[in-house]
Amino acid sequence: MTQAVAHVPSGEPLLKVDDLVVEYGFGNRTVHAVSGVSLEVARGETLGLVGESGCGKSTLGRAVLQLRRAQSGSVLFDGHDLTAMQGEALRKMRQRVQLIFQDPIASLNPRRRIGDIVAEPLIIAGVKDPAQRKQVVYEVLSAVGLDPDLVVGRLPHEFSGGQCQRICIARALVLNPEFIVCDEPVSALDVSIRAQILNLLEEMKARFGLTLLFIAHDLAVVKAVSDRVAVMYLGRLCEVAPSEQLFARPAHPYTALLLQAIPVPDPDVRPAESVATGEPPSPIAPPSGCRFRTRCPRADQRCSAEMPELREVAPGQFAACHHPLA
Amino acid sequence: MATLELSLPEEVEQPVRRRRRLGFLFWFAICWIVIVFVLAIFAPILPLQNPVDMDMLERRAWFSSEHWLGTDGLGRDELARLVYGARVSLTVGLCAPMIGLVAGGALGLLAGYFRGRFETLVVGSMDVLLAFPPLIFALAVVAYLGQSIPNLTFILGFLGIPAFMRVSRAATLTLARREFVIAAEALGASHARILLRELLPNVLLPLFAFFLLGVAVTIVVEGSLSFLGLGVPPPMASWGSMIGEGRESLDVTPRLAFLPAVAMFVTVLAFNLVGDTLRAITDPRQGAL
C-alpha cells in the first residue's frame, strides 16, 4: 500500500515524519496514540497541528523529539533519522530541536534560579566559559522581553504564567535551534497574554529563522500563526492544507465540524446544528476503516471497510476521506 | 478570531521580601539544641566530675553544691552523666539517620526515576527489610559484633533505610514526569545530570524534614535499646541506659529516671519543631500563585 504524503510545496523538508506509529501499553491493552502519521515540514514554515484532546497530537510532538520512542516509522530531521539515534548522537541532535510546553510553570524547576535554568542548555552543550554563558543568557532574555538584571536571580514561582512562558521560550532559544515543537504553548495562559506570547513566537521565528510545529486545540490560535494546518483525529491525520484554504474550504467532514464549532461572538447567530454527536471512540479500540466514520454524517459501507489514505483533493490540499466535501 | 495586539514589554516588579515570624517556640528549640550540642561537644573540658567515678558514701544524694543534680544509685554525678549521655544520644541520633538519608535517599531517587525492574527489586527488598523484626536484627548484630556505639549506629541506620527510600521514591515519582524533567531530557541532559540537578534539589527538602524526624525517633529508639541493655555498654552513660538504671529506684528517687527522660523529651521536641518550621519556610511554592 503506498501512502500519500502531504508534500511541502518546494524544496527538501526540514522534518519528514514517515508512517509513525506510537502505542503505549496500558495494563494488557494497547492505546493506539499515533497510527501511521506521515507529514513534512518545510524549512521556515509553521505547521499547525490541531485536534481534540486525546487525539495523539502531543504524543506525536514528543515522538518527533524522541521523548517517546515510536513503535515503527521514521522521523527524518535534516536528513538524519532520529528514530535510529541513541545516546550521545541523539543528545547532540537535541540541541537543534527544542520543545515548549503547555504548562510554563511546571516546565521550570521550582528550586533553580532563572539564570541557571536558561543557562542549563549551554552547560549541557559544553559552553565552559561562564562570562560567555552569561552574555548569551542576557541576550536571549532581552529578546523575549524580560529585563535580565531583574530576572536571573529569582525563582520561577515569583513570575506569572506569561512571564514563565517567556522564560521557557528563552530557554528553548538559547542554543539557537532550527526547529521548535510548541505543545499548546498558550492553552494555559490568559486570553490577554496569549496574543503577546503568539506575537513573541512570530517575532522569534523571524529573528532566529525557526521552523515550528505548533500543536493546539484552539483553531483561532492555529489560524493566526500557521502557514499550513494538519488536522488530527484519533491518531491519524484527516486533512493537511494551507491555512487559508483549510479555513475557507475544508475537505474533510471532521475539519468542517471543527470549524462549525468555533463560537461566533454574536448573540443573534444561532449555533449550527451539530452534525456529529457523542464522544470520540476510545483509542484502545479504534473503529475499523475510517476512524471518524462513527461520528461522520457522510459515512457509508466503504468507510467501515477501507481505511482512507491522504490524497490531494485540491492543489496543496490533502484529505483522508472517501467522500471529501470539496 | 484573535486579534494580535502589540506585545508590551512586561514589567517585572521588584521582589518584596517579607520577614516571617518564626515564633518563640522555634527560638526556644534552637537555643536548646545549641546548648545540648555545646555541652556535649565540650564535655571533656568542662569542669564536670568524672561520669563513671563512684562515691559509695553519697549514693542517691540530693542536689548539692558538689553534685548539682545529685548522684545516682552508685554515687555517680548525675549532671556529668547527663552531659556525657547527650554525647552518645546525639552521635547515634545524628549518624544513624545519616546512613538512612544517604542510602535510602539514593535508592529511592534511582527507583523513582528509572522505574522498571530496578524499582521492583528495590521496593521488594525494602519490604523484606521492613517485615524483619527490628529487635531480632538488633539482638543478632549485638550478639555477633558486640555492644558498641558504631554497631548501634549501624543497626539504627540500616533499619531506617526503607523509610527514607519510601519518602525519596514518593517525592521522585511525583516529580519525574513533570515538564521540567522532560524539558531537561529534551535539552539533551544525561541521566546523572537530571538526577542531580533537577530531581535532587526538589527531593532533598522532604528528605531533610524526614531526617530531623528520624533524629528524634532514633534518640528515642537508642534510649529504648539501652534501656533493654542492647545499647551502649556500661558504665558508659546514655539517656536510655540512665532511665533504665533509674527504674530500679523509681519509688525512692524518681528523679534518676525523670531527669534523663526530660532531657530526651525536650531534645526530641526541639528537633521536631525545627524540622517543621524549616520545611514550612523553605517551601518555594508557599504563597506562589
Interface residues (C-beta under 8 A of the other chain):
Chain A: R62 L65 L67 L90 R91 K92 R94 Q95 V97 Q98 L99 F101 Q102 D103 I105 A106 S107 L108 N109 P110 R111 R112 E120 P121 I124 A125 G145 L146 D147 L150 V151 R154 L155 H157 E158 F159 S160 G162 Q163 R166 C168 R171 L175 R194 A195 Q196 L198 N199 L200 E203 A220 V221 K223 A224
Chain B: M1 A2 T3 L4 E5 L6 S7 L8 P9 E10 V12 Q14 P15 R178 E179 F180 I182 A183 A184 E185 A186 L187 G188 A189 S190 R193 R197 E198 P201 N202 P284 R285 A288 L289
